[in-house]
Amino acid sequence: MLDKIDEVGSNKATFYELLGGDEAGKEKIRQLVETFYDVMDHDPKATGLRSIHSADLTEAREKLFMFLTGWTGGPQLYIERYGHPRLRARHMPFAIGESERDQWMYCMITAMHQIGIEDPLLTQLSTQLYGVADFMRNQ
């Protein structure tokens, strides 16, 4: 899970709270994940990333939603269902290099823009997600 964050002038301590908390936070994360996969599925800039996913993205969408909900400070949906994320181990079967990392970040930042996440939250989220995406590289 992401450590607590500090936003000047805010009493909100997690990204989940900054995204609305409770049901609003879940809805925003669901919207982010759906938009992320829509971008990945249709944008030619994400062809390499799309190619390492199965044709049906239903399971990937649900797992990313559950993971991001907990990672941002919300309910630990992923852990409750699957246990510890073990992100690097779970991604080892896939060739992930700088290109795939960058395509993943492109899709995520594009999705954040499309659903209306604004700075400074967009920048903070992008910075933290880049660290996770970069950690997934195995090439």
JOPE-V33372 format. One record per residue. N is the residue number from 1. RES is the residue in one letter. PHI is phi in whole degrees, -180 to 180 (NA if undefined). Layout:
n=N res=RES phi=PHI
n=N res=RES phi=PHI
//
This chain:
n=1 res=M phi=NA
n=2 res=L phi=-68
n=3 res=D phi=-66
n=4 res=K phi=-59
n=5 res=I phi=-115
n=6 res=D phi=-118
n=7 res=E phi=-119
n=8 res=V phi=-52
n=9 res=G phi=81
n=10 res=S phi=-117
n=11 res=N phi=-97
n=12 res=K phi=-88
n=13 res=A phi=-106
n=14 res=T phi=-129
n=15 res=F phi=-60
n=16 res=Y phi=-58
n=17 res=E phi=-66
n=18 res=L phi=-67
n=19 res=L phi=-85
n=20 res=G phi=126
n=21 res=G phi=63
n=22 res=D phi=38
n=23 res=E phi=-70
n=24 res=A phi=-64
n=25 res=G phi=-65
n=26 res=K phi=-61
n=27 res=E phi=-64
n=28 res=K phi=-66
n=29 res=I phi=-68
n=30 res=R phi=-59
n=31 res=Q phi=-62
n=32 res=L phi=-62
n=33 res=V phi=-65
n=34 res=E phi=-61
n=35 res=T phi=-68
n=36 res=F phi=-54
n=37 res=Y phi=-70
n=38 res=D phi=-65
n=39 res=V phi=-63
n=40 res=M phi=-60
n=41 res=D phi=-74
n=42 res=H phi=-121
n=43 res=D phi=-87
n=44 res=P phi=-58
n=45 res=K phi=-70
n=46 res=A phi=-113
n=47 res=T phi=-57
n=48 res=G phi=-63
n=49 res=L phi=-65
n=50 res=R phi=-62
n=51 res=S phi=-67
n=52 res=I phi=-94
n=53 res=H phi=-105
n=54 res=S phi=-71
n=55 res=A phi=-60
n=56 res=D phi=-93
n=57 res=L phi=-94
n=58 res=T phi=-57
n=59 res=E phi=-67
n=60 res=A phi=-62
n=61 res=R phi=-59
n=62 res=E phi=-68
n=63 res=K phi=-66
n=64 res=L phi=-66
n=65 res=F phi=-58
n=66 res=M phi=-64
n=67 res=F phi=-64
n=68 res=L phi=-64
n=69 res=T phi=-59
n=70 res=G phi=-73
n=71 res=W phi=-61
n=72 res=T phi=-83
n=73 res=G phi=112
n=74 res=G phi=-90
n=75 res=P phi=-57
n=76 res=Q phi=-83
n=77 res=L phi=-60
n=78 res=Y phi=-65
n=79 res=I phi=-62
n=80 res=E phi=-60
n=81 res=R phi=-92
n=82 res=Y phi=-116
n=83 res=G phi=88
n=84 res=H phi=-55
n=85 res=P phi=-60
n=86 res=R phi=40
n=87 res=L phi=-53
n=88 res=R phi=-63
n=89 res=A phi=-63
n=90 res=R phi=-70
n=91 res=H phi=-98
n=92 res=M phi=-58
n=93 res=P phi=-66
n=94 res=F phi=-107
n=95 res=A phi=-76
n=96 res=I phi=-122
n=97 res=G phi=-117
n=98 res=E phi=-61
n=99 res=S phi=-62
n=100 res=E phi=-66
n=101 res=R phi=-59
n=102 res=D phi=-66
n=103 res=Q phi=-67
n=104 res=W phi=-62
n=105 res=M phi=-67
n=106 res=Y phi=-58
n=107 res=C phi=-63
n=108 res=M phi=-68
n=109 res=I phi=-67
n=110 res=T phi=-60
n=111 res=A phi=-63
n=112 res=M phi=-60
n=113 res=H phi=-62
n=114 res=Q phi=-63
n=115 res=I phi=-93
n=116 res=G phi=89
n=117 res=I phi=-76
n=118 res=E phi=-108
n=119 res=D phi=-66
n=120 res=P phi=-84
n=121 res=L phi=-60
n=122 res=L phi=-59
n=123 res=T phi=-66
n=124 res=Q phi=-64
n=125 res=L phi=-62
n=126 res=S phi=-60
n=127 res=T phi=-62
n=128 res=Q phi=-68
n=129 res=L phi=-67
n=130 res=Y phi=-61
n=131 res=G phi=-60
n=132 res=V phi=-67
n=133 res=A phi=-61
n=134 res=D phi=-67
n=135 res=F phi=-65
n=136 res=M phi=-76
n=137 res=R phi=-60
n=138 res=N phi=-133
n=139 res=Q phi=-122
//
